[in-house]
């Protein structure tokens, strides 16, 4: 059951990554300038208050090093790349285990 949920979530995230890749590609073709939708810009568009809450939570919890190099690197990455990596990770978590070689299944 949990593998099904991981695979479903992984497929949805990979599909969303594909959609954002097509969106950025269409903007590139139309404007003839490479425009990449970053995670922080998209998050600000969707819900800006939660991004500020996340910054206060991470920086104020005693781990300021986690916000500056780690979280900001992810937030400055393209949306299609972050969603694609997360989707692939969920797909790998939801895959079926390999069959054992040399053991009879009964």
N, C-alpha and C positions, 0 to 999 in steps of 0.2 A: 504494500500500500504506500509506504513512504517512497519507494523507488518510483512509483507512478507519479507522485507529487513532484519529486525532483526532476523527472524527465519532462513533465508538463511545464513546470516553471522554467526549465532550461530552454525548451522549445519556444516559449513565449518571449523570453529574453533575447534569444537569437533572432527571432522574427522582428522584435522591436529594434535590435541593432541593425538589421537589414533595412528597415524602414528609415531609420535615421541616416544610414549610409546613402540611400537613394535620395533622401531629402537634401543632404549636403552636396551630393553629386549634381542634382538638378539646379541648385543654387549656383554651383560652379559653372555649369554649362550656360545658364541664363545670364549671369553677371560677368562671366569670363574672368573671375577672380576667385581664388580658393577661399571659401568661407567654411569654417568648421564649427559646428555647434558644440560648445564646451559644456561640461556637466554643471558647473556653477551658474552659467547663464540660463540653462534650462531649468535648474532647480529654483533660481530666483523668479523665473517666469511662473512656475507652478505654485510655489509656496515659499516666499522669501523669509518668513518668520522662523520656519523650521530650520533653515540653513544657519541663521544666527543663533538659534538655540543649540544646534549641534556644535557650533564653534565654542560657545560658552561651556558646554558640557565637556568637550574634549580638553580644551585649554585650561579650564578651571578645575579639572579633576586631578591635577598633579602630574599630568603627562603633556607638557607643552611641546615636547619633541614630536609627539604623535600628530599634532595639528600641523606644524609648519612643514616638515619635509614630506610626511606621509599623506595626510588628508588633502593638503593643497595640491600635491602632485596628481592625485586622483581627480580632484575637482577641476583641474586645468586640462585634463585629458578629454579627447572627443567622446561624445556620448555613445557613438556606435562602438568604440573600442571597449569602453567599460562594460556596456551591456553585453557585448559579444564574449568577453572574458568570463563574466559572471554566468552567462548562459552555458558556455562550454564546461565550466566547473560544475554546474548543477547537472548537466548531462552526464558528466563522468561519475558524479556521485550516484546517479540513478541507473547506471548500466548494470546489466546482469553479471553475476560473477562467472568467471571462466570455468568451464568444466575441468574436473581433475583428470589428468591423463593416467591411464593404467588402473583406474578404479572402476569397478562395475557398479552401476546404479541399479538399485532394485526397487 
